[in-house]
Amino acid sequence: MSLFQQTDFNASCACAWCGETTVVEVDPSAGPVQRYVEDCQVCCRPNILIVRFAPDGTAAIETLPE
Ligand SMILES: [Zn+2]
């Protein structure tokens, strides 16, 4: 049995520019809703990532073109 002390895990999101699905590392300990900018690993254009953590710990990521 684990104590659920995981501080980061990976979630997938689709680039708002090229549509490519990439995997990003998210950190639930930084808050239930997070917003930051990350460059796409494929087309290098900046995406605004809005990460929302559900009560069960799963992350949903919305991407917007910056
Ligand atoms: Zn892209």
N, CA, C, O and the ligand as a Tripos MOL2 file, in Angstrom:
@<TRIPOS>MOLECULE
protein
  265   263    67     0     0
PROTEIN
NO_CHARGES

@<TRIPOS>ATOM
      1 N           0.8460   -1.2010    0.0000 N.3       1 MET1
      2 CA          0.0000    0.0000    0.0000 C.3       1 MET1
      3 C           0.8790    1.2470    0.0000 C.2       1 MET1
      4 O           1.8090    1.3580    0.7990 O.2       1 MET1
      5 N           0.5870    2.1700   -0.8850 N.am      2 SER2
      6 CA          1.3890    3.3860   -0.9710 C.3       2 SER2
      7 C           0.6920    4.5370   -0.2540 C.2       2 SER2
      8 O          -0.5150    4.4960   -0.0190 O.2       2 SER2
      9 N           1.4500    5.5380    0.0830 N.am      3 LEU3
     10 CA          0.9060    6.6870    0.8090 C.3       3 LEU3
     11 C           0.4880    7.8330   -0.1240 C.2       3 LEU3
     12 O           0.1110    8.9120    0.3320 O.2       3 LEU3
     13 N           0.5610    7.5830   -1.4120 N.am      4 PHE4
     14 CA          0.1820    8.5750   -2.4090 C.3       4 PHE4
     15 C           0.9180    9.8910   -2.1920 C.2       4 PHE4
     16 O           0.3060   10.9480   -2.0370 O.2       4 PHE4
     17 N           2.2190    9.8040   -2.1860 N.am      5 GLN5
     18 CA          3.0390   11.0030   -2.0400 C.3       5 GLN5
     19 C           3.6710   11.4080   -3.3600 C.2       5 GLN5
     20 O           4.6770   12.1180   -3.3920 O.2       5 GLN5
     21 N           3.0800   10.9580   -4.4250 N.am      6 GLN6
     22 CA          3.5890   11.3040   -5.7470 C.3       6 GLN6
     23 C           3.4830   12.8210   -5.9500 C.2       6 GLN6
     24 O           2.4190   13.4060   -5.7460 O.2       6 GLN6
     25 N           4.5610   13.4350   -6.3400 N.am      7 THR7
     26 CA          4.5400   14.8870   -6.5050 C.3       7 THR7
     27 C           4.5450   15.3160   -7.9700 C.2       7 THR7
     28 O           4.3370   16.4900   -8.2770 O.2       7 THR7
     29 N           4.7760   14.3930   -8.8460 N.am      8 ASP8
     30 CA          4.6730   14.7460  -10.2540 C.3       8 ASP8
     31 C           4.3410   13.5190  -11.0820 C.2       8 ASP8
     32 O           4.6850   12.3960  -10.7150 O.2       8 ASP8
     33 N           3.6770   13.7410  -12.1890 N.am      9 PHE9
     34 CA          3.4110   12.6540  -13.1200 C.3       9 PHE9
     35 C           3.1900   13.2510  -14.4990 C.2       9 PHE9
     36 O           3.1830   14.4700  -14.6710 O.2       9 PHE9
     37 N           3.0150   12.4030  -15.4450 N.am     10 ASN10
     38 CA          2.9170   12.8530  -16.8220 C.3      10 ASN10
     39 C           1.4700   12.8430  -17.3010 C.2      10 ASN10
     40 O           0.6840   11.9660  -16.9410 O.2      10 ASN10
     41 N           1.1380   13.8350  -18.1200 N.am     11 ALA11
     42 CA         -0.1740   13.8940  -18.7360 C.3      11 ALA11
     43 C           0.0240   14.3130  -20.1840 C.2      11 ALA11
     44 O           0.9860   15.0050  -20.5180 O.2      11 ALA11
     45 N          -0.8900   13.8880  -21.0290 N.am     12 SER12
     46 CA         -0.7340   14.2300  -22.4460 C.3      12 SER12
     47 C          -1.6380   15.3980  -22.8040 C.2      12 SER12
     48 O          -2.7110   15.5720  -22.2270 O.2      12 SER12
     49 N          -1.1890   16.1940  -23.7650 N.am     13 CYS13
     50 CA         -1.9880   17.3010  -24.2650 C.3      13 CYS13
     51 C          -1.6900   17.4680  -25.7500 C.2      13 CYS13
     52 O          -0.6640   17.0080  -26.2510 O.2      13 CYS13
     53 N          -2.6050   18.1350  -26.4420 N.am     14 ALA14
     54 CA         -2.4300   18.3570  -27.8790 C.3      14 ALA14
     55 C          -1.9960   19.7970  -28.1100 C.2      14 ALA14
     56 O          -2.5600   20.7220  -27.5260 O.2      14 ALA14
     57 N          -1.0000   19.9850  -28.9560 N.am     15 CYS15
     58 CA         -0.5240   21.3250  -29.2840 C.3      15 CYS15
     59 C          -1.6460   22.1280  -29.9390 C.2      15 CYS15
     60 O          -2.3390   21.6240  -30.8230 O.2      15 CYS15
     61 N          -1.8250   23.3900  -29.5040 N.am     16 ALA16
     62 CA         -2.8640   24.2490  -30.0710 C.3      16 ALA16
     63 C          -2.5100   24.6910  -31.4860 C.2      16 ALA16
     64 O          -3.3840   25.1510  -32.2210 O.2      16 ALA16
     65 N          -1.2730   24.5630  -31.8700 N.am     17 TRP17
     66 CA         -0.8220   25.0190  -33.1870 C.3      17 TRP17
     67 C          -0.8070   23.8860  -34.1940 C.2      17 TRP17
     68 O          -1.4340   23.9960  -35.2480 O.2      17 TRP17
     69 N          -0.1150   22.8090  -33.9020 N.am     18 CYS18
     70 CA          0.0800   21.7450  -34.8960 C.3      18 CYS18
     71 C          -0.7430   20.5010  -34.5740 C.2      18 CYS18
     72 O          -0.8180   19.5890  -35.3970 O.2      18 CYS18
     73 N          -1.3630   20.4460  -33.3940 N.am     19 GLY19
     74 CA         -2.2230   19.3210  -33.0570 C.3      19 GLY19
     75 C          -1.4860   18.0880  -32.5780 C.2      19 GLY19
     76 O          -2.1050   17.0730  -32.2610 O.2      19 GLY19
     77 N          -0.1770   18.1700  -32.5230 N.am     20 GLU20
     78 CA          0.6140   17.0250  -32.1030 C.3      20 GLU20
     79 C           0.4030   16.7630  -30.6080 C.2      20 GLU20
     80 O           0.3940   17.6920  -29.8000 O.2      20 GLU20
     81 N           0.2370   15.5100  -30.2610 N.am     21 THR21
     82 CA          0.0670   15.1560  -28.8570 C.3      21 THR21
     83 C           1.4330   14.9940  -28.2040 C.2      21 THR21
     84 O           2.2820   14.2440  -28.6860 O.2      21 THR21
     85 N           1.6290   15.6950  -27.1190 N.am     22 THR22
     86 CA          2.8860   15.5860  -26.3970 C.3      22 THR22
     87 C           2.5870   15.2520  -24.9410 C.2      22 THR22
     88 O           1.4790   15.4730  -24.4510 O.2      22 THR22
     89 N           3.5810   14.7250  -24.2730 N.am     23 VAL23
     90 CA          3.4280   14.3770  -22.8650 C.3      23 VAL23
     91 C           4.2010   15.4020  -22.0380 C.2      23 VAL23
     92 O           5.3810   15.6480  -22.2870 O.2      23 VAL23
     93 N           3.5400   15.9820  -21.0740 N.am     24 VAL24
     94 CA          4.1890   16.9610  -20.2140 C.3      24 VAL24
     95 C           4.1460   16.4710  -18.7730 C.2      24 VAL24
     96 O           3.2910   15.6730  -18.3880 O.2      24 VAL24
     97 N           5.0780   16.9670  -18.0040 N.am     25 GLU25
     98 CA          5.1310   16.6190  -16.5930 C.3      25 GLU25
     99 C           4.2960   17.6450  -15.8240 C.2      25 GLU25
    100 O           4.4670   18.8510  -15.9970 O.2      25 GLU25
    101 N           3.4120   17.1630  -14.9920 N.am     26 VAL26
    102 CA          2.5880   18.0710  -14.1940 C.3      26 VAL26
    103 C           2.8160   17.7890  -12.7090 C.2      26 VAL26
    104 O           3.1840   16.6810  -12.3180 O.2      26 VAL26
    105 N           2.5910   18.8040  -11.9090 N.am     27 ASP27
    106 CA          2.8890   18.7140  -10.4750 C.3      27 ASP27
    107 C           1.6390   19.0600   -9.6710 C.2      27 ASP27
    108 O           1.3220   20.2380   -9.5040 O.2      27 ASP27
    109 N           0.9250   18.0510   -9.1700 N.am     28 PRO28
    110 CA         -0.3240   18.3100   -8.4280 C.3      28 PRO28
    111 C          -0.1240   19.1530   -7.1750 C.2      28 PRO28
    112 O          -1.0610   19.8060   -6.7160 O.2      28 PRO28
    113 N           1.0740   19.1460   -6.6210 N.am     29 SER29
    114 CA          1.3020   19.8790   -5.3720 C.3      29 SER29
    115 C           1.3360   21.3930   -5.5980 C.2      29 SER29
    116 O           1.3130   22.1540   -4.6300 O.2      29 SER29
    117 N           1.3900   21.8420   -6.8510 N.am     30 ALA30
    118 CA          1.4350   23.2760   -7.1460 C.3      30 ALA30
    119 C           0.0520   23.9070   -7.2200 C.2      30 ALA30
    120 O          -0.0530   25.1030   -7.4950 O.2      30 ALA30
    121 N          -1.0180   23.1400   -6.9840 N.am     31 GLY31
    122 CA         -2.3620   23.7010   -6.9620 C.3      31 GLY31
    123 C          -3.3020   22.9590   -7.8880 C.2      31 GLY31
    124 O          -2.8570   22.2970   -8.8260 O.2      31 GLY31
    125 N          -4.6230   23.0620   -7.6320 N.am     32 PRO32
    126 CA         -5.6030   22.3070   -8.4240 C.3      32 PRO32
    127 C          -5.7700   22.8430   -9.8430 C.2      32 PRO32
    128 O          -6.1520   22.0990  -10.7460 O.2      32 PRO32
    129 N          -5.4880   24.1230  -10.0420 N.am     33 VAL33
    130 CA         -5.5490   24.6960  -11.3890 C.3      33 VAL33
    131 C          -4.2600   25.4610  -11.6360 C.2      33 VAL33
    132 O          -3.8820   26.3250  -10.8450 O.2      33 VAL33
    133 N          -3.5980   25.1480  -12.7150 N.am     34 GLN34
    134 CA         -2.3200   25.8000  -13.0240 C.3      34 GLN34
    135 C          -2.3510   26.2810  -14.4660 C.2      34 GLN34
    136 O          -2.9770   25.6720  -15.3330 O.2      34 GLN34
    137 N          -1.6690   27.3760  -14.6940 N.am     35 ARG35
    138 CA         -1.6190   27.9500  -16.0360 C.3      35 ARG35
    139 C          -0.1910   28.3890  -16.3070 C.2      35 ARG35
    140 O           0.3740   29.1790  -15.5510 O.2      35 ARG35
    141 N           0.3780   27.8930  -17.3570 N.am     36 TYR36
    142 CA          1.7230   28.3000  -17.7050 C.3      36 TYR36
    143 C           1.9450   28.1110  -19.1980 C.2      36 TYR36
    144 O           1.1440   27.4850  -19.8930 O.2      36 TYR36
    145 N           3.0410   28.6640  -19.6660 N.am     37 VAL37
    146 CA          3.3490   28.6130  -21.0920 C.3      37 VAL37
    147 C           4.4720   27.6110  -21.3210 C.2      37 VAL37
    148 O           5.4870   27.6160  -20.6240 O.2      37 VAL37
    149 N           4.2650   26.7570  -22.3090 N.am     38 GLU38
    150 CA          5.2920   25.7820  -22.6380 C.3      38 GLU38
    151 C           5.4060   25.6850  -24.1540 C.2      38 GLU38
    152 O           4.3970   25.6130  -24.8550 O.2      38 GLU38
    153 N           6.6180   25.6830  -24.6470 N.am     39 ASP39
    154 CA          6.8110   25.5600  -26.0860 C.3      39 ASP39
    155 C           6.5540   24.1310  -26.5330 C.2      39 ASP39
    156 O           6.9510   23.1720  -25.8720 O.2      39 ASP39
    157 N           5.8820   24.0120  -27.6710 N.am     40 CYS40
    158 CA          5.6230   22.6910  -28.2430 C.3      40 CYS40
    159 C           6.9440   22.0020  -28.5710 C.2      40 CYS40
    160 O           7.8690   22.6230  -29.0930 O.2      40 CYS40
    161 N           7.0160   20.7100  -28.2570 N.am     41 GLN41
    162 CA          8.2510   19.9690  -28.5370 C.3      41 GLN41
    163 C           8.3920   19.6640  -30.0200 C.2      41 GLN41
    164 O           9.4750   19.2930  -30.4740 O.2      41 GLN41
    165 N           7.3140   19.8150  -30.7800 N.am     42 VAL42
    166 CA          7.3430   19.4760  -32.2040 C.3      42 VAL42
    167 C           7.5190   20.7290  -33.0680 C.2      42 VAL42
    168 O           8.4200   20.7790  -33.9060 O.2      42 VAL42
    169 N           6.6550   21.7540  -32.8680 N.am     43 CYS43
    170 CA          6.7270   22.9340  -33.7360 C.3      43 CYS43
    171 C           7.3410   24.1400  -33.0210 C.2      43 CYS43
    172 O           7.5250   25.1930  -33.6320 O.2      43 CYS43
    173 N           7.6570   23.9950  -31.7380 N.am     44 CYS44
    174 CA          8.3650   25.0160  -30.9520 C.3      44 CYS44
    175 C           7.5630   26.2960  -30.7320 C.2      44 CYS44
    176 O           8.1240   27.3020  -30.2980 O.2      44 CYS44
    177 N           6.2680   26.2790  -31.0230 N.am     45 ARG45
    178 CA          5.4700   27.4720  -30.7730 C.3      45 ARG45
    179 C           4.8940   27.4210  -29.3590 C.2      45 ARG45
    180 O           4.6540   26.3430  -28.8170 O.2      45 ARG45
    181 N           4.6740   28.6070  -28.7630 N.am     46 PRO46
    182 CA          4.2500   28.6150  -27.3560 C.3      46 PRO46
    183 C           2.7720   28.2780  -27.1830 C.2      46 PRO46
    184 O           1.9110   28.8440  -27.8570 O.2      46 PRO46
    185 N           2.4970   27.3750  -26.2950 N.am     47 ASN47
    186 CA          1.1410   27.0150  -25.9100 C.3      47 ASN47
    187 C           0.8950   27.4660  -24.4800 C.2      47 ASN47
    188 O           1.7580   27.3270  -23.6130 O.2      47 ASN47
    189 N          -0.3020   28.0100  -24.2430 N.am     48 ILE48
    190 CA         -0.7300   28.2310  -22.8690 C.3      48 ILE48
    191 C          -1.3750   26.9360  -22.3910 C.2      48 ILE48
    192 O          -2.3580   26.4730  -22.9700 O.2      48 ILE48
    193 N          -0.8280   26.3660  -21.3540 N.am     49 LEU49
    194 CA         -1.3810   25.1380  -20.7950 C.3      49 LEU49
    195 C          -2.1950   25.4740  -19.5590 C.2      49 LEU49
    196 O          -1.7110   26.1400  -18.6440 O.2      49 LEU49
    197 N          -3.4310   25.0100  -19.5420 N.am     50 ILE50
    198 CA         -4.2530   25.1520  -18.3460 C.3      50 ILE50
    199 C          -4.4920   23.7470  -17.8170 C.2      50 ILE50
    200 O          -5.1830   22.9380  -18.4360 O.2      50 ILE50
    201 N          -3.9070   23.4770  -16.6650 N.am     51 VAL51
    202 CA         -3.9540   22.1420  -16.0780 C.3      51 VAL51
    203 C          -4.9560   22.1600  -14.9310 C.2      51 VAL51
    204 O          -4.8780   23.0000  -14.0340 O.2      51 VAL51
    205 N          -5.8880   21.2320  -14.9740 N.am     52 ARG52
    206 CA         -6.8630   21.1110  -13.8810 C.3      52 ARG52
    207 C          -6.7900   19.6980  -13.3160 C.2      52 ARG52
    208 O          -6.8520   18.7110  -14.0490 O.2      52 ARG52
    209 N          -6.6570   19.6280  -12.0120 N.am     53 PHE53
    210 CA         -6.6150   18.3280  -11.3600 C.3      53 PHE53
    211 C          -7.9860   17.9970  -10.7910 C.2      53 PHE53
    212 O          -8.5830   18.7970  -10.0700 O.2      53 PHE53
    213 N          -8.4730   16.8200  -11.1200 N.am     54 ALA54
    214 CA         -9.7340   16.3410  -10.5690 C.3      54 ALA54
    215 C          -9.4820   15.8100   -9.1570 C.2      54 ALA54
    216 O          -8.3490   15.4880   -8.7980 O.2      54 ALA54
    217 N         -10.5650   15.7210   -8.3500 N.am     55 PRO55
    218 CA        -10.3870   15.2020   -6.9720 C.3      55 PRO55
    219 C          -9.7630   13.8080   -6.9300 C.2      55 PRO55
    220 O          -9.1270   13.4480   -5.9390 O.2      55 PRO55
    221 N          -9.9330   13.0360   -7.9740 N.am     56 ASP56
    222 CA         -9.3240   11.6980   -7.9720 C.3      56 ASP56
    223 C          -7.8520   11.7140   -8.3980 C.2      56 ASP56
    224 O          -7.2100   10.6680   -8.4840 O.2      56 ASP56
    225 N          -7.3250   12.9220   -8.6630 N.am     57 GLY57
    226 CA         -5.9070   13.0330   -8.9450 C.3      57 GLY57
    227 C          -5.5460   13.0310  -10.4170 C.2      57 GLY57
    228 O          -4.3780   13.1940  -10.7700 O.2      57 GLY57
    229 N          -6.5280   12.8490  -11.2770 N.am     58 THR58
    230 CA         -6.2130   12.8600  -12.7020 C.3      58 THR58
    231 C          -6.1250   14.3030  -13.2010 C.2      58 THR58
    232 O          -6.7970   15.1960  -12.6840 O.2      58 THR58
    233 N          -5.3000   14.5090  -14.1950 N.am     59 ALA59
    234 CA         -5.0900   15.8460  -14.7290 C.3      59 ALA59
    235 C          -5.7270   15.9800  -16.1020 C.2      59 ALA59
    236 O          -5.6190   15.0810  -16.9360 O.2      59 ALA59
    237 N          -6.3960   17.1170  -16.3350 N.am     60 ALA60
    238 CA         -6.9120   17.4410  -17.6660 C.3      60 ALA60
    239 C          -6.1970   18.7090  -18.1160 C.2      60 ALA60
    240 O          -6.1270   19.6870  -17.3720 O.2      60 ALA60
    241 N          -5.6740   18.6880  -19.3230 N.am     61 ILE61
    242 CA         -4.9070   19.8240  -19.8140 C.3      61 ILE61
    243 C          -5.5950   20.4260  -21.0320 C.2      61 ILE61
    244 O          -5.9150   19.7330  -21.9990 O.2      61 ILE61
    245 N          -5.8140   21.7370  -20.9560 N.am     62 GLU62
    246 CA         -6.3700   22.4850  -22.0770 C.3      62 GLU62
    247 C          -5.2470   23.3140  -22.6710 C.2      62 GLU62
    248 O          -4.4670   23.9080  -21.9260 O.2      62 GLU62
    249 N          -5.1430   23.3710  -23.9870 N.am     63 THR63
    250 CA         -4.0770   24.1550  -24.6050 C.3      63 THR63
    251 C          -4.6710   25.2750  -25.4450 C.2      63 THR63
    252 O          -5.6660   25.0840  -26.1440 O.2      63 THR63
    253 N          -4.0550   26.4350  -25.3680 N.am     64 LEU64
    254 CA         -4.4680   27.5870  -26.1470 C.3      64 LEU64
    255 C          -3.2300   28.1580  -26.8320 C.2      64 LEU64
    256 O          -2.1410   28.1360  -26.2600 O.2      64 LEU64
    257 N          -3.3900   28.6700  -28.0550 N.am     65 PRO65
    258 CA         -2.2420   29.3190  -28.7080 C.3      65 PRO65
    259 C          -1.9290   30.6420  -28.0040 C.2      65 PRO65
    260 O          -2.8410   31.4120  -27.7030 O.2      65 PRO65
    261 N          -0.6650   30.9060  -27.7430 N.am     66 GLU66
    262 CA         -0.3420   32.1420  -27.0560 C.3      66 GLU66
    263 C          -0.4080   33.3190  -28.0210 C.2      66 GLU66
    264 O          -0.1650   34.4580  -27.6230 O.2      66 GLU66
    265 ZN          3.1470   22.1350  -32.0220 Zn       67 ZN67
@<TRIPOS>BOND
     1     1     2 1
     2     2     3 1
     3     3     4 2
     4     3     5 am
     5     5     6 1
     6     6     7 1
     7     7     8 2
     8     7     9 am
     9     9    10 1
    10    10    11 1
    11    11    12 2
    12    11    13 am
    13    13    14 1
    14    14    15 1
    15    15    16 2
    16    15    17 am
    17    17    18 1
    18    18    19 1
    19    19    20 2
    20    19    21 am
    21    21    22 1
    22    22    23 1
    23    23    24 2
    24    23    25 am
    25    25    26 1
    26    26    27 1
    27    27    28 2
    28    27    29 am
    29    29    30 1
    30    30    31 1
    31    31    32 2
    32    31    33 am
    33    33    34 1
    34    34    35 1
    35    35    36 2
    36    35    37 am
    37    37    38 1
    38    38    39 1
    39    39    40 2
    40    39    41 am
    41    41    42 1
    42    42    43 1
    43    43    44 2
    44    43    45 am
    45    45    46 1
    46    46    47 1
    47    47    48 2
    48    47    49 am
    49    49    50 1
    50    50    51 1
    51    51    52 2
    52    51    53 am
    53    53    54 1
    54    54    55 1
    55    55    56 2
    56    55    57 am
    57    57    58 1
    58    58    59 1
    59    59    60 2
    60    59    61 am
    61    61    62 1
    62    62    63 1
    63    63    64 2
    64    63    65 am
    65    65    66 1
    66    66    67 1
    67    67    68 2
    68    67    69 am
    69    69    70 1
    70    70    71 1
    71    71    72 2
    72    71    73 am
    73    73    74 1
    74    74    75 1
    75    75    76 2
    76    75    77 am
    77    77    78 1
    78    78    79 1
    79    79    80 2
    80    79    81 am
    81    81    82 1
    82    82    83 1
    83    83    84 2
    84    83    85 am
    85    85    86 1
    86    86    87 1
    87    87    88 2
    88    87    89 am
    89    89    90 1
    90    90    91 1
    91    91    92 2
    92    91    93 am
    93    93    94 1
    94    94    95 1
    95    95    96 2
    96    95    97 am
    97    97    98 1
    98    98    99 1
    99    99   100 2
   100    99   101 am
   101   101   102 1
   102   102   103 1
   103   103   104 2
   104   103   105 am
   105   105   106 1
   106   106   107 1
   107   107   108 2
   108   107   109 am
   109   109   110 1
   110   110   111 1
   111   111   112 2
   112   111   113 am
   113   113   114 1
   114   114   115 1
   115   115   116 2
   116   115   117 am
   117   117   118 1
   118   118   119 1
   119   119   120 2
   120   119   121 am
   121   121   122 1
   122   122   123 1
   123   123   124 2
   124   123   125 am
   125   125   126 1
   126   126   127 1
   127   127   128 2
   128   127   129 am
   129   129   130 1
   130   130   131 1
   131   131   132 2
   132   131   133 am
   133   133   134 1
   134   134   135 1
   135   135   136 2
   136   135   137 am
   137   137   138 1
   138   138   139 1
   139   139   140 2
   140   139   141 am
   141   141   142 1
   142   142   143 1
   143   143   144 2
   144   143   145 am
   145   145   146 1
   146   146   147 1
   147   147   148 2
   148   147   149 am
   149   149   150 1
   150   150   151 1
   151   151   152 2
   152   151   153 am
   153   153   154 1
   154   154   155 1
   155   155   156 2
   156   155   157 am
   157   157   158 1
   158   158   159 1
   159   159   160 2
   160   159   161 am
   161   161   162 1
   162   162   163 1
   163   163   164 2
   164   163   165 am
   165   165   166 1
   166   166   167 1
   167   167   168 2
   168   167   169 am
   169   169   170 1
   170   170   171 1
   171   171   172 2
   172   171   173 am
   173   173   174 1
   174   174   175 1
   175   175   176 2
   176   175   177 am
   177   177   178 1
   178   178   179 1
   179   179   180 2
   180   179   181 am
   181   181   182 1
   182   182   183 1
   183   183   184 2
   184   183   185 am
   185   185   186 1
   186   186   187 1
   187   187   188 2
   188   187   189 am
   189   189   190 1
   190   190   191 1
   191   191   192 2
   192   191   193 am
   193   193   194 1
   194   194   195 1
   195   195   196 2
   196   195   197 am
   197   197   198 1
   198   198   199 1
   199   199   200 2
   200   199   201 am
   201   201   202 1
   202   202   203 1
   203   203   204 2
   204   203   205 am
   205   205   206 1
   206   206   207 1
   207   207   208 2
   208   207   209 am
   209   209   210 1
   210   210   211 1
   211   211   212 2
   212   211   213 am
   213   213   214 1
   214   214   215 1
   215   215   216 2
   216   215   217 am
   217   217   218 1
   218   218   219 1
   219   219   220 2
   220   219   221 am
   221   221   222 1
   222   222   223 1
   223   223   224 2
   224   223   225 am
   225   225   226 1
   226   226   227 1
   227   227   228 2
   228   227   229 am
   229   229   230 1
   230   230   231 1
   231   231   232 2
   232   231   233 am
   233   233   234 1
   234   234   235 1
   235   235   236 2
   236   235   237 am
   237   237   238 1
   238   238   239 1
   239   239   240 2
   240   239   241 am
   241   241   242 1
   242   242   243 1
   243   243   244 2
   244   243   245 am
   245   245   246 1
   246   246   247 1
   247   247   248 2
   248   247   249 am
   249   249   250 1
   250   250   251 1
   251   251   252 2
   252   251   253 am
   253   253   254 1
   254   254   255 1
   255   255   256 2
   256   255   257 am
   257   257   258 1
   258   258   259 1
   259   259   260 2
   260   259   261 am
   261   261   262 1
   262   262   263 1
   263   263   264 2
@<TRIPOS>SUBSTRUCTURE
     1 MET1         2 RESIDUE 1 A MET
     2 SER2         6 RESIDUE 1 A SER
     3 LEU3        10 RESIDUE 1 A LEU
     4 PHE4        14 RESIDUE 1 A PHE
     5 GLN5        18 RESIDUE 1 A GLN
     6 GLN6        22 RESIDUE 1 A GLN
     7 THR7        26 RESIDUE 1 A THR
     8 ASP8        30 RESIDUE 1 A ASP
     9 PHE9        34 RESIDUE 1 A PHE
    10 ASN10       38 RESIDUE 1 A ASN
    11 ALA11       42 RESIDUE 1 A ALA
    12 SER12       46 RESIDUE 1 A SER
    13 CYS13       50 RESIDUE 1 A CYS
    14 ALA14       54 RESIDUE 1 A ALA
    15 CYS15       58 RESIDUE 1 A CYS
    16 ALA16       62 RESIDUE 1 A ALA
    17 TRP17       66 RESIDUE 1 A TRP
    18 CYS18       70 RESIDUE 1 A CYS
    19 GLY19       74 RESIDUE 1 A GLY
    20 GLU20       78 RESIDUE 1 A GLU
    21 THR21       82 RESIDUE 1 A THR
    22 THR22       86 RESIDUE 1 A THR
    23 VAL23       90 RESIDUE 1 A VAL
    24 VAL24       94 RESIDUE 1 A VAL
    25 GLU25       98 RESIDUE 1 A GLU
    26 VAL26      102 RESIDUE 1 A VAL
    27 ASP27      106 RESIDUE 1 A ASP
    28 PRO28      110 RESIDUE 1 A PRO
    29 SER29      114 RESIDUE 1 A SER
    30 ALA30      118 RESIDUE 1 A ALA
    31 GLY31      122 RESIDUE 1 A GLY
    32 PRO32      126 RESIDUE 1 A PRO
    33 VAL33      130 RESIDUE 1 A VAL
    34 GLN34      134 RESIDUE 1 A GLN
    35 ARG35      138 RESIDUE 1 A ARG
    36 TYR36      142 RESIDUE 1 A TYR
    37 VAL37      146 RESIDUE 1 A VAL
    38 GLU38      150 RESIDUE 1 A GLU
    39 ASP39      154 RESIDUE 1 A ASP
    40 CYS40      158 RESIDUE 1 A CYS
    41 GLN41      162 RESIDUE 1 A GLN
    42 VAL42      166 RESIDUE 1 A VAL
    43 CYS43      170 RESIDUE 1 A CYS
    44 CYS44      174 RESIDUE 1 A CYS
    45 ARG45      178 RESIDUE 1 A ARG
    46 PRO46      182 RESIDUE 1 A PRO
    47 ASN47      186 RESIDUE 1 A ASN
    48 ILE48      190 RESIDUE 1 A ILE
    49 LEU49      194 RESIDUE 1 A LEU
    50 ILE50      198 RESIDUE 1 A ILE
    51 VAL51      202 RESIDUE 1 A VAL
    52 ARG52      206 RESIDUE 1 A ARG
    53 PHE53      210 RESIDUE 1 A PHE
    54 ALA54      214 RESIDUE 1 A ALA
    55 PRO55      218 RESIDUE 1 A PRO
    56 ASP56      222 RESIDUE 1 A ASP
    57 GLY57      226 RESIDUE 1 A GLY
    58 THR58      230 RESIDUE 1 A THR
    59 ALA59      234 RESIDUE 1 A ALA
    60 ALA60      238 RESIDUE 1 A ALA
    61 ILE61      242 RESIDUE 1 A ILE
    62 GLU62      246 RESIDUE 1 A GLU
    63 THR63      250 RESIDUE 1 A THR
    64 LEU64      254 RESIDUE 1 A LEU
    65 PRO65      258 RESIDUE 1 A PRO
    66 GLU66      262 RESIDUE 1 A GLU
    67 ZN67       265 GROUP 0 **** ****
